[in-house]
């Protein structure tokens, strides 16, 4: 190997190492579209921390697998609200002034909305186009090798705070995140954190809130 070729080879190795190390230190950005609305008492404004609350559930969230999933969702919400000075009322705490209802939804799509898989295929050996992607065709148009689409997820978390005495809604917020990442507790926690950004006095209208997570 000539000196010039050796230097180029070393440069390529250093560049590859830098890319690998950079990838290890990268983060996952969870981008969320957030909308929040506040309607606290006009005379007193938003309540100062600490505040105490209890969760309320819909009938469909009280039994079976739905109840288990709801308990997990509420626990993640407890962590985010605790960072803001709001705590679940215990037996030794003051009577809770608020009721909190949190819901989550997740829709799995076979591919991203902007992707347009094509129909039809070539007969014989060659390239064919079929719903879901492109692949290699064999005899009579049957695919020689399977192909896979990459699922795409649309997720949303919504949270409502009610006055415990009157039932009046005083705060409403939601955060929506779309992406290919599989469901993990860290992902849902990030969406909840985004929904509670600027709590309890949010800016009016829609805004984007990014949460960075270590990969």
Backbone as CSV, one residue per row, in Angstrom:
resi,resn,N_x,N_y,N_z,CA_x,CA_y,CA_z,C_x,C_y,C_z
1,UNK,0.855,-1.192,0.000,0.000,0.000,0.000,0.891,1.243,0.000
2,UNK,0.604,2.163,-0.921,1.399,3.379,-1.020,1.106,4.294,0.166
3,UNK,2.006,5.247,0.481,1.743,6.177,1.595,0.459,6.951,1.423
4,UNK,0.158,7.371,0.173,-1.070,8.139,-0.060,-2.288,7.273,0.222
5,UNK,-2.264,6.031,-0.277,-3.393,5.129,-0.043,-3.538,4.810,1.436
6,UNK,-2.379,4.659,2.130,-2.435,4.360,3.550,-3.060,5.527,4.326
7,UNK,-2.694,6.741,3.972,-3.250,7.913,4.648,-4.750,8.026,4.420
8,UNK,-5.171,7.727,3.191,-6.603,7.771,2.903,-7.343,6.714,3.699
9,UNK,-6.752,5.535,3.811,-7.384,4.455,4.549,-7.539,4.827,6.031
10,UNK,-6.480,5.427,6.592,-6.537,5.850,7.999,-7.597,6.925,8.180
11,UNK,-7.700,7.851,7.240,-8.696,8.919,7.337,-10.102,8.358,7.333
12,UNK,-10.319,7.352,6.475,-11.644,6.726,6.409,-11.980,6.041,7.722
13,UNK,-11.004,5.339,8.328,-11.235,4.680,9.605,-11.567,5.689,10.699
14,UNK,-10.853,6.801,10.733,-11.114,7.823,11.749,-12.505,8.422,11.574
15,UNK,-12.901,8.655,10.309,-14.216,9.202,10.051,-15.305,8.225,10.471
16,UNK,-15.122,6.943,10.165,-16.105,5.934,10.554,-16.215,5.840,12.069
17,UNK,-15.069,5.908,12.765,-15.097,5.849,14.228,-15.841,7.042,14.818
18,UNK,-15.620,8.218,14.224,-16.303,9.405,14.716,-17.801,9.292,14.532
19,UNK,-18.213,8.722,13.386,-19.645,8.558,13.136,-20.263,7.580,14.124
20,UNK,-19.543,6.491,14.415,-20.058,5.500,15.369,-20.186,6.113,16.753
21,UNK,-19.143,6.818,17.195,-19.180,7.437,18.517,-20.257,8.505,18.584
22,UNK,-20.415,9.249,17.510,-21.458,10.265,17.484,-22.825,9.653,17.562
23,UNK,-23.008,8.492,16.896,-24.294,7.809,16.938,-24.613,7.307,18.332
24,UNK,-23.589,6.847,19.056,-23.812,6.333,20.402,-24.269,7.431,21.344
25,UNK,-23.807,8.659,21.081,-24.144,9.760,21.972,-25.371,10.529,21.508
26,UNK,-26.035,10.052,20.454,-27.161,10.787,19.892,-28.393,10.639,20.770
27,UNK,-29.396,11.450,20.461,-30.631,11.434,21.221,-31.808,11.218,20.279
28,UNK,-32.908,10.776,20.847,-34.168,10.658,20.112,-34.996,11.890,20.419
29,UNK,-35.333,12.646,19.396,-36.152,13.844,19.575,-37.618,13.484,19.395
30,UNK,-38.388,13.647,20.452,-39.824,13.392,20.415,-40.506,14.737,20.186
31,UNK,-40.912,14.997,18.949,-41.549,16.264,18.619,-43.059,16.127,18.798
32,UNK,-43.646,17.074,19.477,-45.062,17.010,19.833,-45.782,18.289,19.421
33,UNK,-46.998,18.118,18.943,-47.882,19.246,18.717,-48.800,19.357,19.933
34,UNK,-48.726,20.490,20.622,-49.405,20.659,21.905,-50.422,21.791,21.811
35,UNK,-51.580,21.542,22.419,-52.596,22.572,22.579,-53.063,22.554,24.023
36,UNK,-53.110,23.722,24.652,-53.496,23.815,26.059,-54.442,24.991,26.258
37,UNK,-55.381,24.801,27.188,-56.364,25.845,27.492,-56.554,25.896,29.000
38,UNK,-56.479,27.101,29.566,-56.637,27.286,31.001,-57.844,28.165,31.279
39,UNK,-58.581,27.811,32.346,-59.738,28.602,32.761,-59.820,28.581,34.284
40,UNK,-58.769,29.091,34.927,-58.742,29.143,36.374,-59.664,30.256,36.862
41,UNK,-59.882,30.300,38.152,-60.712,31.349,38.732,-60.143,32.724,38.370
42,UNK,-60.984,33.548,37.748,-60.513,34.848,37.259,-60.018,35.746,38.371
43,UNK,-60.540,35.546,39.589,-60.130,36.409,40.691,-58.814,36.004,41.313
44,UNK,-58.513,34.693,41.318,-57.317,34.202,41.998,-56.231,33.737,41.028
45,UNK,-56.600,33.445,39.804,-55.623,32.967,38.836,-55.240,31.518,39.078
46,UNK,-54.152,31.097,38.470,-53.699,29.715,38.601,-53.255,29.435,40.030
47,UNK,-53.585,28.269,40.563,-53.214,27.956,41.951,-51.719,27.717,42.091
48,UNK,-51.163,28.170,43.178,-49.742,27.980,43.440,-49.508,26.606,44.058
49,UNK,-48.375,26.014,43.730,-48.002,24.715,44.306,-47.649,24.911,45.783
50,UNK,-47.860,23.870,46.604,-48.334,22.535,46.220,-49.862,22.465,46.110
51,UNK,-50.322,21.540,45.260,-51.740,21.268,45.101,-51.948,19.759,45.182
52,UNK,-53.157,19.363,45.627,-53.454,17.939,45.792,-54.644,17.559,44.910
53,UNK,-54.561,16.372,44.353,-55.587,15.921,43.412,-55.794,14.419,43.525
54,UNK,-56.855,13.941,42.895,-57.107,12.517,42.713,-57.446,12.283,41.247
55,UNK,-57.169,11.077,40.775,-57.527,10.725,39.407,-58.989,10.300,39.345
56,UNK,-59.603,10.549,38.223,-60.920,9.989,37.951,-60.844,9.216,36.637
57,UNK,-61.625,8.124,36.573,-61.586,7.239,35.406,-62.968,7.079,34.799
58,UNK,-62.961,6.795,33.510,-64.190,6.418,32.829,-64.531,4.980,33.199
59,UNK,-65.797,4.576,33.064,-66.149,3.184,33.367,-65.329,2.175,32.564
60,UNK,-64.986,2.516,31.334,-64.222,1.589,30.486,-62.770,1.447,30.937
61,UNK,-62.316,2.277,31.862,-60.929,2.245,32.309,-60.775,1.605,33.692
62,UNK,-61.832,0.974,34.190,-61.814,0.512,35.579,-61.630,-0.988,35.755
63,UNK,-61.653,-1.750,34.670,-61.544,-3.201,34.813,-60.672,-3.785,33.702
64,UNK,-60.088,-4.955,34.007,-59.362,-5.719,33.017,-58.092,-5.057,32.524
65,UNK,-57.658,-5.398,31.310,-56.421,-4.848,30.748,-56.448,-3.328,30.646
66,UNK,-57.628,-2.751,30.402,-57.722,-1.296,30.297,-57.363,-0.633,31.617
67,UNK,-57.761,-1.253,32.726,-57.437,-0.703,34.039,-55.931,-0.772,34.301
68,UNK,-55.315,-1.864,33.894,-53.874,-2.004,34.076,-53.125,-0.950,33.269
69,UNK,-53.536,-0.752,32.018,-52.897,0.258,31.174,-53.122,1.659,31.729
70,UNK,-54.309,1.898,32.278,-54.607,3.209,32.832,-53.774,3.489,34.075
71,UNK,-53.570,2.477,34.903,-52.731,2.637,36.091,-51.312,3.037,35.702
72,UNK,-50.796,2.404,34.660,-49.453,2.735,34.186,-49.403,4.172,33.662
73,UNK,-50.406,4.549,32.883,-50.464,5.905,32.351,-50.545,6.935,33.476
74,UNK,-51.346,6.648,34.482,-51.489,7.578,35.601,-50.188,7.694,36.396
75,UNK,-49.452,6.607,36.522,-48.189,6.665,37.250,-47.198,7.581,36.542
76,UNK,-47.142,7.490,35.217,-46.260,8.388,34.471,-46.706,9.836,34.638
77,UNK,-48.017,10.045,34.695,-48.548,11.393,34.875,-48.232,11.921,36.272
78,UNK,-48.293,11.044,37.274,-47.941,11.432,38.646,-46.527,12.001,38.683
79,UNK,-45.608,11.340,37.994,-44.211,11.789,37.997,-44.078,13.181,37.386
80,UNK,-44.775,13.407,36.273,-44.675,14.708,35.609,-45.335,15.807,36.430
81,UNK,-46.489,15.511,37.031,-47.167,16.516,37.844,-46.399,16.800,39.141
82,UNK,-45.741,15.787,39.685,-44.966,15.992,40.918,-43.844,16.999,40.690
83,UNK,-43.265,16.970,39.490,-42.207,17.929,39.170,-42.741,19.356,39.125
84,UNK,-44.065,19.489,39.008,-44.699,20.805,38.955,-45.339,21.186,40.289
85,UNK,-45.153,20.350,41.314,-45.677,20.654,42.639,-47.082,20.145,42.888
86,UNK,-47.594,19.277,42.018,-48.928,18.692,42.204,-48.758,17.251,42.659
87,UNK,-49.497,16.879,43.706,-49.316,15.563,44.309,-50.656,14.854,44.472
88,UNK,-50.632,13.535,44.332,-51.830,12.737,44.593,-52.121,12.795,46.085
89,UNK,-53.353,13.073,46.446,-53.722,13.233,47.852,-53.686,11.898,48.582
90,UNK,-52.987,11.871,49.689,-52.965,10.702,50.545,-53.883,10.896,51.740
91,UNK,-53.933,9.905,52.612,-54.847,9.956,53.760,-54.501,11.071,54.731
92,UNK,-53.235,11.462,54.796,-52.810,12.494,55.735,-52.714,13.882,55.095
93,UNK,-53.072,13.980,53.819,-52.980,15.255,53.109,-54.305,16.013,53.172
94,UNK,-54.275,17.294,52.826,-55.533,18.049,52.755,-56.471,17.435,51.718
95,UNK,-57.755,17.721,51.843,-58.728,17.228,50.871,-58.340,17.706,49.479
96,UNK,-58.347,16.808,48.484,-57.937,17.203,47.138,-58.882,18.235,46.542
97,UNK,-58.304,19.280,45.987,-59.098,20.344,45.376,-59.374,20.088,43.904
98,UNK,-58.711,19.051,43.340,-58.802,18.856,41.906,-59.012,17.387,41.563
99,UNK,-59.603,17.152,40.379,-59.732,15.831,39.783,-59.008,15.857,38.437
100,UNK,-58.195,14.851,38.203,-57.403,14.796,36.974,-57.798,13.558,36.172
101,UNK,-58.063,13.759,34.916,-58.385,12.657,34.011,-57.377,12.670,32.873
102,UNK,-56.723,11.536,32.641,-55.728,11.436,31.582,-56.088,10.262,30.680
103,UNK,-55.927,10.467,29.382,-56.221,9.429,28.396,-55.113,9.398,27.351
104,UNK,-54.925,8.223,26.761,-53.911,8.062,25.722,-54.478,7.210,24.595
105,UNK,-54.014,7.477,23.393,-54.433,6.682,22.234,-53.234,6.441,21.331
106,UNK,-53.256,5.311,20.643,-52.176,4.970,19.723,-52.773,4.265,18.509
107,UNK,-52.471,4.774,17.329,-52.964,4.190,16.078,-51.763,3.700,15.273
108,UNK,-51.788,2.428,14.906,-50.691,1.839,14.126,-51.080,1.790,12.655
109,UNK,-50.296,2.483,11.834,-50.497,2.463,10.392,-49.456,1.541,9.757
110,UNK,-49.784,0.892,8.635,-48.808,-0.010,8.009,-47.602,0.719,7.426
111,UNK,-47.776,2.000,7.109,-46.679,2.808,6.590,-47.027,4.271,6.823
112,UNK,-46.056,5.143,6.618,-46.263,6.569,6.884,-47.268,7.169,5.905
113,UNK,-48.007,8.199,6.302,-49.026,8.786,5.435,-48.489,9.299,4.110
114,UNK,-47.235,9.735,4.075,-46.693,10.285,2.824,-46.153,9.199,1.891
115,UNK,-46.073,7.971,2.344,-45.611,6.879,1.487,-46.781,6.365,0.645
116,UNK,-46.480,6.011,-0.596,-47.521,5.581,-1.524,-47.154,4.245,-2.166
117,UNK,-47.367,3.135,-1.462,-47.112,1.819,-2.064,-47.963,1.622,-3.307
118,UNK,-47.408,0.927,-4.294,-48.088,0.759,-5.573,-48.664,-0.644,-5.710
119,UNK,-49.669,-0.749,-6.573,-50.298,-2.036,-6.851,-49.782,-2.592,-8.172
120,UNK,-49.933,-3.914,-8.339,-49.507,-4.551,-9.580,-48.101,-5.095,-9.456
121,UNK,-47.713,-6.022,-10.342,-46.375,-6.593,-10.299,-46.022,-7.117,-11.676
122,UNK,-44.724,-7.326,-11.872,-44.226,-7.893,-13.114,-44.280,-9.413,-13.031
123,UNK,-44.668,-10.050,-14.123,-44.607,-11.514,-14.157,-43.200,-11.938,-14.530
124,UNK,-42.866,-13.177,-14.212,-41.528,-13.659,-14.497,-40.542,-13.139,-13.468
125,UNK,-39.266,-13.359,-13.738,-38.231,-12.916,-12.826,-37.914,-11.458,-13.110
126,UNK,-37.918,-10.651,-12.105,-37.621,-9.237,-12.286,-38.100,-8.447,-11.090
127,UNK,-38.200,-7.139,-11.264,-38.636,-6.261,-10.185,-40.133,-6.077,-10.278
128,UNK,-40.816,-6.172,-9.168,-42.249,-5.973,-9.159,-42.607,-4.950,-8.099
129,UNK,-43.735,-4.292,-8.332,-44.258,-3.347,-7.356,-45.534,-3.903,-6.779
130,UNK,-45.653,-3.922,-5.481,-46.836,-4.461,-4.827,-47.172,-3.596,-3.634
131,UNK,-48.383,-3.699,-3.166,-48.797,-2.853,-2.046,-47.900,-3.132,-0.842
132,UNK,-47.259,-2.108,-0.380,-46.383,-2.257,0.770,-44.926,-2.063,0.443
133,UNK,-44.528,-2.111,-0.870,-43.128,-1.898,-1.179,-42.725,-2.561,-2.479
134,UNK,-41.443,-2.602,-2.737,-40.887,-3.184,-3.952,-40.087,-4.431,-3.580
135,UNK,-40.028,-5.378,-4.522,-39.291,-6.603,-4.260,-38.885,-7.261,-5.561
136,UNK,-38.446,-8.507,-5.492,-38.021,-9.257,-6.665,-39.060,-10.312,-6.987
137,UNK,-39.507,-10.366,-8.230,-40.538,-11.308,-8.631,-39.953,-12.579,-9.213
138,UNK,-40.663,-13.673,-9.037,-40.229,-14.950,-9.587,-41.185,-15.425,-10.673
139,UNK,-41.265,-16.691,-10.912,-42.099,-17.260,-11.956,-43.574,-16.978,-11.675
140,UNK,-44.323,-16.643,-12.722,-45.743,-16.337,-12.639,-46.019,-15.121,-11.735
141,UNK,-44.961,-14.331,-11.508,-45.168,-13.105,-10.752,-45.146,-13.286,-9.242
142,UNK,-44.925,-14.523,-8.747,-44.879,-14.695,-7.293,-43.570,-14.135,-6.750
143,UNK,-43.602,-13.467,-5.594,-42.372,-12.889,-5.045,-41.405,-13.972,-4.593
144,UNK,-40.141,-13.801,-4.969,-39.117,-14.742,-4.536,-38.703,-14.483,-3.099
145,UNK,-38.769,-13.204,-2.683,-38.339,-12.833,-1.337,-39.415,-11.970,-0.695
146,UNK,-39.730,-12.198,0.556,-40.719,-11.344,1.224,-40.147,-9.952,1.464
147,UNK,-41.012,-8.977,1.559,-40.601,-7.620,1.848,-41.482,-7.104,2.977
148,UNK,-41.042,-6.072,3.636,-41.758,-5.585,4.803,-41.899,-4.069,4.742
149,UNK,-43.030,-3.593,5.171,-43.200,-2.161,5.353,-42.794,-1.805,6.779
150,UNK,-42.551,-0.531,7.015,-42.197,-0.059,8.354,-43.403,0.624,8.970
151,UNK,-43.929,0.101,10.069,-45.131,0.694,10.675,-44.896,2.146,11.090
152,UNK,-45.975,2.873,11.155,-45.954,4.280,11.541,-47.038,4.481,12.593
153,UNK,-46.715,5.207,13.655,-47.628,5.325,14.787,-48.073,6.773,14.995
154,UNK,-49.340,6.937,15.300,-49.897,8.232,15.675,-50.368,8.124,17.122
155,UNK,-49.727,8.879,18.019,-50.011,8.779,19.440,-50.463,10.125,20.000
156,UNK,-51.314,10.063,21.003,-51.803,11.287,21.618,-52.088,11.054,23.093
157,UNK,-51.798,12.063,23.900,-52.144,12.079,25.314,-52.959,13.338,25.579
158,UNK,-54.071,13.183,26.288,-54.883,14.335,26.684,-55.095,14.305,28.187
159,UNK,-55.152,15.478,28.781,-55.297,15.589,30.225,-56.271,16.724,30.546
160,UNK,-57.175,16.450,31.478,-58.179,17.425,31.899,-58.120,17.550,33.418
161,UNK,-58.153,18.783,33.909,-58.199,19.060,35.345,-59.548,19.705,35.641
162,UNK,-60.240,19.162,36.658,-61.542,19.695,37.071,-61.493,20.166,38.520
163,UNK,-62.276,21.167,38.810,-62.476,21.601,40.179,-63.239,20.493,40.911
164,UNK,-62.680,19.967,42.002,-63.298,18.843,42.700,-64.650,19.205,43.288
165,UNK,-64.852,20.452,43.660,-66.101,20.868,44.300,-67.221,21.090,43.296
166,UNK,-66.890,21.637,42.123,-67.930,22.006,41.155,-67.944,21.136,39.906
167,UNK,-66.838,20.436,39.643,-66.748,19.649,38.414,-66.395,20.474,37.191
168,UNK,-66.145,21.759,37.377,-65.833,22.629,36.240,-64.425,22.349,35.722
169,UNK,-64.292,22.275,34.385,-62.988,22.067,33.773,-62.190,23.370,33.858
170,UNK,-60.994,23.278,34.457,-60.157,24.464,34.617,-58.890,24.390,33.768
171,UNK,-58.575,23.190,33.294,-57.369,23.056,32.459,-57.562,21.880,31.503
172,UNK,-57.149,22.093,30.265,-57.239,21.049,29.245,-55.996,21.126,28.361
173,UNK,-55.386,19.994,28.124,-54.193,19.984,27.294,-54.075,18.657,26.547
174,UNK,-53.400,18.681,25.403,-53.159,17.463,24.628,-51.838,17.602,23.893
175,UNK,-51.187,16.467,23.690,-49.940,16.419,22.936,-50.023,15.251,21.958
176,UNK,-49.669,15.500,20.700,-49.710,14.470,19.664,-48.316,14.286,19.081
177,UNK,-47.917,13.025,18.940,-46.610,12.694,18.362,-46.779,11.575,17.346
178,UNK,-46.198,11.765,16.175,-46.210,10.748,15.127,-44.790,10.275,14.869
179,UNK,-44.622,8.988,14.627,-43.291,8.485,14.314,-43.263,6.977,14.189
180,UNK,-42.077,6.455,13.930,-41.900,5.011,13.706,-41.447,4.268,14.952
181,UNK,-41.179,4.990,16.051,-40.625,4.330,17.222,-41.668,3.458,17.908
182,UNK,-41.218,2.297,18.378,-42.107,1.403,19.115,-42.493,2.027,20.459
183,UNK,-43.582,1.524,21.020,-44.070,2.050,22.293,-43.118,1.679,23.426
184,UNK,-42.698,2.682,24.177,-41.866,2.469,25.363,-42.339,3.424,26.459
185,UNK,-42.103,3.101,27.722,-42.462,4.036,28.791,-41.817,5.404,28.599
186,UNK,-40.557,5.423,28.153,-39.863,6.699,27.988,-40.543,7.565,26.934
187,UNK,-41.028,6.942,25.875,-41.718,7.705,24.832,-42.997,8.319,25.362
188,UNK,-43.800,7.539,26.083,-45.049,8.060,26.635,-44.787,9.135,27.684
189,UNK,-43.753,8.952,28.489,-43.409,9.973,29.479,-43.055,11.289,28.792
190,UNK,-42.354,11.205,27.673,-41.980,12.412,26.941,-43.222,13.122,26.401
191,UNK,-44.200,12.362,25.913,-45.423,12.973,25.394,-46.205,13.642,26.530
192,UNK,-46.250,12.988,27.689,-46.933,13.582,28.850,-46.229,14.860,29.291
193,UNK,-44.906,14.825,29.333,-44.151,16.029,29.703,-44.454,17.167,28.744
194,UNK,-44.553,16.845,27.464,-44.863,17.880,26.476,-46.259,18.446,26.713
195,UNK,-47.224,17.570,27.013,-48.593,18.033,27.254,-48.659,18.968,28.451
196,UNK,-47.794,18.751,29.435,-47.809,19.565,30.651,-46.816,20.721,30.609
197,UNK,-46.203,20.932,29.474,-45.303,22.076,29.365,-46.109,23.374,29.528
198,UNK,-45.523,24.331,30.206,-46.132,25.636,30.490,-47.336,25.544,31.431
199,UNK,-47.542,24.396,32.066,-48.592,24.263,33.073,-48.198,25.094,34.301
200,UNK,-49.087,25.864,34.912,-50.533,25.913,34.689,-51.024,27.108,33.866
201,UNK,-50.093,27.895,33.289,-50.507,29.073,32.512,-49.855,28.992,31.130
202,UNK,-50.470,28.286,30.188,-49.856,28.100,28.873,-50.140,29.273,27.939
203,UNK,-49.311,29.377,26.929,-49.600,30.326,25.863,-50.820,29.835,25.074
204,UNK,-51.643,30.739,24.572,-52.806,30.306,23.786,-52.380,29.751,22.428
205,UNK,-53.174,28.829,21.922,-52.923,28.287,20.589,-52.024,27.074,20.592
206,UNK,-51.757,26.587,19.385,-50.939,25.390,19.200,-49.458,25.746,19.208
207,UNK,-48.640,24.822,19.713,-47.195,25.033,19.750,-46.490,23.688,19.625
208,UNK,-45.246,23.734,19.206,-44.444,22.514,19.133,-43.532,22.437,20.340
209,UNK,-43.513,21.251,20.951,-42.670,21.013,22.124,-41.811,19.784,21.844
210,UNK,-40.508,19.965,21.858,-39.570,18.869,21.606,-38.980,18.372,22.910
211,UNK,-38.982,17.056,23.077,-38.355,16.413,24.240,-37.263,15.484,23.712
212,UNK,-36.040,15.680,24.171,-34.910,14.849,23.732,-34.670,13.728,24.733
213,UNK,-34.597,12.505,24.199,-34.349,11.321,25.038,-33.037,10.655,24.602
214,UNK,-32.233,10.179,25.535,-31.035,9.420,25.147,-31.432,8.143,24.435
215,UNK,-30.696,7.799,23.405,-31.003,6.553,22.694,-30.517,5.365,23.513
